Amino acid sequence: MTPSWYDVLGVEPTASDEGIRAAWKAAIADLDPTDRRFRAANQAAEVLLDPDRRAAHDAQLAAEEAAEEAVAEDAAGEAEAQPEPGLEPAPAVGVEPAAAPRSRHVPSWLLAVVAVLAAGAVALAVVLAQDLGTNADVVEDAAREAQATAERAIVPVLSFDHRRLEEDRAAARSYLTPAYREEYDKLFDVISQNAPSTETVVTGQVLASGLARTDDDGTRVEVVLFLDRVTERKDYDQPRTSYDQVAVTMVERDGDWLVDGLDTTPLD
């Protein structure tokens, strides 16, 4: 699990407001205000001493813990399901094995994450409104628009087909800021060199998404997406599916929401 604001101040998640305040004062006592640890301690205190922001943070931690536990359970279940060597059942005479279905299986841990994201969405919108000092409906509408655009953008940005690479590049670039297009083009140039020879096709599908944070003026929003990506190549016997968590930075430019950065974490 990633470090939490509780870790920054060295307190337990059950700590009282008094305990958090004491830990915060101790943490900054010998630090210069320009020290990044000073700012981190202040941010931790701001979150943990605000009931709504603390609740949203606790929900995020609960989602991460549920995901890790579910991944471990799935791995244990798969290990138990493996037949012992030499004990595979023989197929019936004259019966061809059925082809494996191409449907996409959603891991149980993702379903738990989806539930937490849905439960925390409304609370997060209220927190954003309090932080920005503006109307909650306005903030929520803007954040939801950024989230919806991120869901639409992530599929073309992370998908491609070796038979139509330039069309795929153009579709993805339409969702990116000028600055991020430069970074994306460097990556896609490498893909363009390799995909034709391997006949690679990658298709993504969004499984869940949630709002993570926004900046002070509400024009920069971070959206967390969970998706699967199916990769087909001529040297693969069958398509391979991977699961990823993607943190997408969305910025508002002239009334449009654009992708300004991606941080992808494999979940397999």
PyMOL commands that set and color helices and strands:
alter all, ss='L'
color gray80, all
select helices_A, chain A and resi 5-9+17-28+36-48+51-81+108-132+136-158+165-173+178-198
alter helices_A, ss='H'
color red, helices_A
select strands_A, chain A and resi 160-161+201-214+220-232+240-253+256-266
alter strands_A, ss='S'
color yellow, strands_A
deselect
rebuild
show_as cartoon
